[in-house]
Amino acid sequence: MSGLFGTLNLGSRALQAQSQGMSVAGQNLANVNNPAYSRQRLVVQTSTTIPSSVGPQGTGVAAVAIQRIHDTLLDRQIQSEGSSGGYWSAQQNSLRFAQTGLGEAIGSGTQGADGATATGAVSTSTLSSDLDGLFSEFHNLASSPTSLPQRAALVSRAQQLTTQFRGADARLDAVGDALNRSIESDVAQSNQLLSSIAGLNDQIRRSEAGGGSANDLRDLRQEKIESLSKLTNFDSVEDVDGQVTLSVGGEVLVSGKQVVAGLGTRDAGNGRLLVQTSGGNPLTLTGGSIQGTIDARDGDLASMRSDLDRLASSLAQEVNSIHKAGFDANGGSGADFFTGGTAANIGVNPDLIANPNRVQASGVAGASGDNKTALALAALGDRPIASLGQQTFSSAYGRTVAANGAGLAKANEQVENQQLVANLLQTQRDSTSGVSIDEEMTDLVKYQKAFQASARIVSVVDQMLDDIIQMKR
């Protein structure tokens, strides 16, 4: 339609378009502090032309879509790096707990896993210091083989050492339990996210069925997907209806509005929880905090516990082998110094605790002043032990502590690197999808001026129509 009524319709469409533009700018400004929000832009185009006596004539402008500004490739990169970041963060936290479990940091009053200083949380001694102290007491006994107080001091130090072994084992066992609970918690959180993503799939499909893009729902779904990526790795594919399918290792978890299979845990033996689908199919994860926790538990933590058991077993065997061949103050022989054979159950022979004179320090029966066995026990502290890879007891334990420190240092480095990558990707996303207050304020003024101009067109046409009506009277 041409003429004044056509111009009136043109002005009306322009008012609607500028009004929608202001709404979009306002939506952007309202979400300026929403990290999951992708800025939106009103897409306008020239409305359909009509023929006229002077040729095709424009009919104004039409708002055709509200476009979500985002980079799909960048979203996938952030999702992928989220899995790597979650993996190394879980490794870092797990190894910090394991380091604390050894009791070295706590016992010496230095920083624990949470960064706080623990003063007197356990004791002023550590397994390392008590291990050295045991052989020092053997030296002291060799210097005074008939001294009952010295024998009592030796037994007391040995009790303290075995308490340290059992305490370290109990703490590491508690760390393992805590890591299992962390896996269960992450699995439960993953299932909640899977359910949310499936629900958003359905909402997006229904919302976009009539055309357009459900921008805010897509932003929310992307946020859920990225949160899930921090927990576990997965593959995602979007279909023509805008719904995503999520799968892990070929096992479909979400398809459309359905959660085909959730995540669950299974006991692989010895209290080791692994991940499977809710249908019972084992899953092999390669990223995310769940797998990071599993690898720390079955890797460094398991090695620490194995090393601690080997150390306790070797100590008991080597000391007992020498001690049994010696003689006590009354000529008795054949008694073990230590009981048990693991870090969890090592202890001091109760007979020695009850009567320190039963310590077999002599190498000759009936010669209470002889110190041959005590000297052999003292020298054991500096002797390479075959079962410990030809290392001394102190060196073997130092290697265990150092290995944990090296693993933690690697995790710390990887977390730092992942954070740098994440920050870089987030900066790139912000430059593409982030809301700029200055830009939106400029758009608001632009739309305001365009609205005023369009309103002026309508006002002028209205006045012209009124003039025509007046002419007919």
C-alpha positions in Angstrom: 0.0 0.0 0.0 1.4 3.4 -1.1 0.4 6.9 -0.2 -0.1 8.3 3.3 -1.5 5.1 4.8 1.5 3.2 3.4 3.8 5.8 5.0 1.9 5.4 8.3 2.4 1.7 8.2 6.1 2.3 7.5 6.4 4.5 10.5 4.6 2.0 12.7 6.9 -0.8 11.6 9.9 1.5 12.3 8.5 2.2 15.8 8.2 -1.5 16.5 11.7 -2.3 15.2 13.4 0.5 17.3 11.4 -0.5 20.4 12.6 -4.1 20.0 16.1 -2.9 19.6 15.9 -1.0 22.8 14.5 -4.1 24.5 17.5 -6.2 23.3 20.0 -3.5 24.5 18.2 -3.4 27.8 18.4 -7.2 28.1 22.1 -7.1 27.4 22.7 -4.4 30.0 20.6 -6.4 32.6 22.9 -9.4 32.1 26.2 -7.5 32.0 27.4 -9.3 35.2 26.1 -12.7 34.1 29.1 -14.8 33.1 27.0 -17.3 31.2 25.2 -14.7 29.1 26.0 -14.2 25.4 25.1 -10.7 24.2 22.3 -10.5 21.7 21.7 -8.3 18.6 18.6 -7.4 16.8 18.7 -8.4 13.2 16.7 -6.0 10.9 16.2 -5.9 7.2 14.3 -3.9 4.7 10.7 -5.0 4.6 9.1 -6.1 1.3 9.0 -3.6 -1.5 5.8 -2.9 -3.4 5.3 -1.7 -7.0 4.4 1.9 -7.6 4.1 4.3 -10.5 7.6 5.4 -10.0 9.0 1.9 -9.5 9.4 -0.5 -6.6 8.8 1.4 -3.3 10.2 0.5 0.1 7.9 -0.2 3.0 10.3 0.4 5.8 12.1 -1.9 8.1 11.3 -5.2 9.8 12.9 -6.9 12.8 13.5 -10.5 11.7 15.5 -12.1 14.5 17.3 -11.7 17.8 20.7 -13.2 17.2 22.9 -14.7 19.9 26.5 -13.7 19.5 28.8 -16.6 20.3 31.6 -18.7 18.8 30.8 -22.4 18.7 34.4 -23.4 18.3 35.4 -21.3 21.3 32.6 -22.9 23.3 34.0 -26.4 22.5 37.5 -25.3 23.4 36.3 -24.0 26.8 34.4 -27.3 27.3 37.5 -29.3 26.5 39.8 -27.3 28.7 37.3 -27.4 31.4 37.7 -31.2 31.5 41.5 -30.9 31.7 41.3 -28.2 34.4 38.9 -30.3 36.5 41.2 -33.3 36.2 44.3 -31.4 37.4 42.4 -29.5 40.1 41.2 -32.9 41.5 44.7 -34.3 41.3 46.1 -31.2 43.2 43.5 -31.4 46.0 43.9 -35.2 46.3 47.7 -35.0 46.6 47.5 -32.2 49.1 45.3 -34.4 51.3 47.7 -37.3 50.8 50.7 -35.1 51.7 48.9 -34.2 54.9 48.1 -37.9 55.5 51.8 -38.7 55.8 51.8 -36.4 58.9 55.0 -34.6 57.9 53.6 -31.2 57.2 51.1 -31.4 60.2 53.6 -32.8 62.6 56.2 -30.2 62.0 53.7 -27.3 62.3 54.0 -26.3 58.7 51.3 -25.7 56.1 48.7 -28.4 55.6 46.6 -29.2 52.6 44.2 -26.3 53.2 47.1 -23.8 53.4 46.6 -23.2 57.1 49.4 -23.7 59.6 48.7 -26.6 62.0 50.4 -26.0 65.3 50.4 -29.0 67.5 47.7 -30.7 65.5 49.3 -34.1 65.9 52.6 -33.9 67.8 56.0 -32.2 67.4 57.5 -35.4 66.1 57.1 -37.0 62.7 57.6 -40.5 61.3 60.8 -39.4 59.8 62.2 -38.0 63.0 61.0 -41.0 65.1 62.6 -43.3 62.6 66.0 -41.6 63.0 65.3 -41.4 66.7 64.9 -45.2 67.0 68.4 -45.9 65.7 69.8 -43.1 67.9 68.3 -44.9 70.9 70.0 -48.1 69.8 73.3 -46.2 69.7 72.6 -44.9 73.2 71.8 -48.4 74.4 75.0 -49.7 72.9 76.8 -47.1 75.0 75.0 -48.1 78.2 73.8 -51.7 77.7 73.0 -52.3 81.4 71.0 -49.0 81.9 67.3 -49.7 82.6 66.3 -46.1 81.9 68.1 -46.3 78.5 66.2 -49.5 77.7 62.9 -47.8 78.7 63.8 -44.8 76.5 64.4 -47.2 73.6 61.1 -49.0 74.0 59.3 -45.6 74.4 60.8 -44.3 71.2 59.9 -47.5 69.4 56.3 -47.2 70.6 56.2 -43.6 69.4 57.5 -44.7 66.0 54.9 -47.5 65.6 52.2 -45.0 66.6 53.4 -42.8 63.8 53.2 -45.7 61.3 49.6 -46.6 62.4 48.6 -42.9 62.4 49.9 -42.3 58.9 48.2 -45.4 57.6 44.9 -44.4 59.3 45.1 -40.9 57.8 45.9 -42.2 54.3 43.0 -44.7 54.7 40.8 -41.7 55.6 42.0 -39.8 52.6 41.1 -42.8 50.4 37.6 -42.8 51.9 37.3 -39.0 51.4 38.3 -39.4 47.7 35.6 -42.1 47.2 33.0 -39.8 48.7 34.2 -37.0 46.4 33.7 -39.4 43.4 30.2 -40.2 44.6 29.4 -36.5 45.1 30.7 -35.6 41.6 28.7 -38.5 40.1 25.6 -37.3 41.8 26.2 -33.7 40.6 26.8 -35.0 37.0 23.5 -36.7 37.1 21.8 -33.5 38.1 23.4 -31.7 35.3 22.5 -34.4 32.8 18.9 -34.1 33.9 19.0 -30.3 33.5 20.5 -30.5 30.0 17.9 -33.0 28.9 15.1 -30.7 30.2 16.7 -27.7 28.5 16.9 -29.7 25.2 13.1 -30.1 25.3 12.5 -26.5 26.2 14.7 -25.3 23.4 13.0 -27.6 20.9 9.6 -26.4 21.8 10.6 -22.7 22.0 12.2 -22.8 18.6 9.5 -24.8 16.9 7.8 -21.7 15.7 11.1 -20.1 14.4 13.8 -18.0 16.0 16.4 -18.9 18.6 15.9 -19.6 22.3 19.0 -17.6 23.2 18.6 -17.5 27.0 17.9 -21.2 27.2 20.9 -21.9 25.0 23.1 -19.8 27.3 21.8 -21.7 30.3 22.4 -25.1 28.6 25.9 -24.1 27.6 26.6 -23.2 31.2 25.4 -26.6 32.4 27.5 -28.3 29.7 30.6 -26.5 30.8 29.9 -27.3 34.4 29.5 -31.0 33.4 32.8 -30.9 31.5 34.7 -30.0 34.7 33.4 -33.3 36.2 33.8 -35.6 33.3 34.8 -35.6 29.6 32.1 -36.3 27.0 31.3 -35.8 23.3 28.4 -33.5 22.3 26.5 -33.2 19.0 23.7 -30.8 18.2 20.9 -31.9 15.9 18.7 -29.9 13.5 16.2 -29.3 16.3 18.8 -27.6 18.5 19.0 -30.6 20.9 22.4 -31.9 22.0 23.3 -35.6 22.4 26.0 -36.3 25.1 28.0 -39.5 25.2 31.0 -40.9 27.0 33.1 -43.6 25.4 30.3 -44.4 22.9 27.7 -44.7 25.7 24.9 -42.2 25.1 24.0 -40.4 28.3 21.5 -37.7 27.0 19.5 -37.8 23.8 16.9 -35.1 23.3 14.8 -34.8 26.3 15.7 -38.2 27.7 18.5 -39.1 30.1 19.3 -42.4 28.4 21.9 -43.4 31.0 23.1 -41.7 34.1 26.4 -42.2 35.9 26.9 -44.6 38.8 29.7 -46.1 40.8 30.9 -49.7 41.3 33.3 -51.2 43.8 36.2 -52.6 42.0 37.6 -54.2 45.1 39.5 -52.9 48.2 37.1 -50.0 48.4 38.1 -48.6 45.0 35.1 -46.9 43.4 35.0 -46.7 39.6 32.4 -45.2 37.3 29.8 -47.0 35.2 26.5 -46.1 33.6 23.3 -46.5 35.5 22.8 -49.6 33.4 26.0 -51.2 34.7 28.3 -50.6 31.7 31.8 -49.6 32.8 33.1 -46.2 31.6 36.6 -45.2 30.8 36.9 -41.5 31.5 39.9 -39.4 30.3 39.2 -36.1 31.9 37.3 -34.2 34.6 37.5 -34.1 38.3 36.1 -37.6 38.7 38.9 -39.3 36.8 41.5 -36.9 38.4 40.4 -38.2 41.8 40.4 -41.8 40.7 43.9 -41.5 39.2 45.3 -39.8 42.4 43.7 -42.4 44.6 44.9 -45.4 42.5 48.2 -43.8 41.6 50.1 -41.7 44.1 48.0 -42.5 47.2 48.2 -46.2 46.5 51.9 -46.0 46.0 52.3 -44.1 49.3 50.4 -46.7 51.2 52.4 -49.5 49.5 55.7 -47.8 50.3 54.6 -47.2 53.9 53.7 -50.9 54.3 57.0 -52.0 52.7 58.9 -49.7 55.1 57.1 -51.0 58.2 57.5 -54.6 57.1 61.2 -54.3 56.3 61.8 -52.5 59.5 60.1 -55.2 61.6 61.8 -58.0 59.7 65.3 -56.6 59.8 65.2 -55.5 63.5 63.5 -58.7 64.6 66.1 -60.8 62.7 69.0 -59.2 64.7 67.1 -58.8 68.0 66.0 -62.5 68.1 69.6 -63.6 68.0 70.6 -61.5 71.0 70.2 -61.9 74.7 68.4 -59.9 77.3 69.6 -58.9 80.8 68.6 -62.3 82.2 70.1 -64.3 79.4 66.8 -64.8 77.5 66.7 -64.9 73.7 64.5 -65.5 70.7 62.0 -62.6 71.3 60.8 -60.3 68.5 61.3 -56.6 69.0 58.3 -55.6 66.7 54.9 -57.3 66.2 52.9 -57.0 63.1 54.1 -56.5 59.5 52.3 -53.6 58.0 51.9 -49.9 58.7 48.4 -50.5 60.1 49.4 -53.1 62.7 53.1 -52.7 63.5 53.7 -52.5 67.3 56.3 -53.2 70.0 56.4 -56.6 71.7 54.2 -56.2 74.8 56.8 -58.2 76.9 59.4 -55.5 76.2 56.9 -52.8 77.1 56.1 -54.5 80.4 59.8 -55.2 81.2 62.5 -53.2 79.2 65.1 -55.6 80.6 63.8 -58.1 78.1 65.4 -56.0 75.3 68.0 -58.3 73.8 71.1 -56.0 73.5 73.8 -58.5 74.3 75.5 -60.8 71.9 76.6 -63.3 74.6 74.3 -65.2 76.9 74.8 -64.1 80.5 76.9 -61.1 79.6 74.5 -58.2 80.4 77.3 -55.6 79.7 77.9 -56.9 76.2 76.6 -54.5 73.5 77.2 -56.6 70.3 73.5 -56.9 69.4 72.7 -53.3 70.3 75.6 -52.2 68.0 74.2 -54.3 65.1 70.8 -52.8 65.6 72.3 -49.3 65.6 74.2 -50.0 62.4 71.0 -51.2 60.8 69.9 -47.5 60.4 72.8 -46.8 57.9 72.6 -50.1 56.1 71.1 -50.5 52.6 68.1 -52.8 52.7 67.5 -55.2 49.8 63.6 -55.1 50.2 63.8 -51.3 50.0 65.8 -51.2 46.8 69.1 -51.0 48.5 68.2 -47.9 50.4 68.3 -47.1 54.1 65.1 -46.8 56.0 65.3 -43.0 56.2 66.2 -42.7 52.5 63.3 -45.0 51.5 60.8 -42.9 53.5 62.4 -39.7 52.1 61.8 -41.0 48.6 58.1 -41.6 49.4 57.7 -38.1 50.7 59.7 -36.7 47.7 57.6 -38.7 45.2 54.4 -37.2 46.7 56.0 -33.7 46.5 57.0 -34.2 42.9 53.5 -35.3 42.0 52.0 -32.4 43.8 54.4 -30.0 42.1 53.4 -31.3 38.7 49.7 -31.0 39.6 50.3 -27.4 40.8 52.1 -26.5 37.5 49.4 -28.1 35.4 46.6 -26.3 37.3 48.5 -23.0 36.8 48.9 -23.7 33.1 45.2 -24.7 32.7 44.2 -21.5 34.5 46.2 -19.4 32.1 44.6 -21.2 29.1 41.1 -20.8 30.7 41.7 -17.1 31.3 42.9 -16.6 27.7 39.8 -18.4 26.3 37.5 -16.5 28.6 39.1 -13.2 27.4 38.5 -14.3 23.8 34.9 -15.2 24.6 34.3 -11.9 26.4 35.5 -10.0 23.3 33.0 -11.9 21.2 30.1 -12.6 23.5 30.6 -10.3 26.4 28.4 -7.3 27.1 30.0 -3.9 26.7 28.2 -1.2 28.7 29.6 1.6 26.5 28.4 -0.2 23.3 25.0 -0.9 24.7 24.5 2.6 25.9 25.4 3.8 22.5 22.8 1.5 21.0 20.2 2.7 23.4 20.8 6.3 22.3 20.7 5.2 18.7 17.5 3.4 19.1 16.0 6.2 21.1 16.8 8.7 18.4 15.5 6.4 15.7 12.3 5.8 17.7 11.8 9.6 18.1 12.3 10.1 14.3 9.9 7.3 13.5 7.3 8.7 15.9 7.7 12.1 14.1 6.9 10.3 10.8 3.7 8.9 12.3 2.8 12.3 13.8 3.4 14.2 10.5 1.3 11.6 8.5 -1.4 11.8 11.1 -1.5 15.6 10.7 -1.6 15.3 6.9 -4.5 12.9 7.1 -6.3 15.2 9.4 -5.7 18.1 7.0 -7.2 16.0 4.2 -10.3 15.2 6.3 -10.7 18.8 7.1 -10.6 19.6 3.3 -13.5 17.3 2.7 -15.8 19.1 5.1 
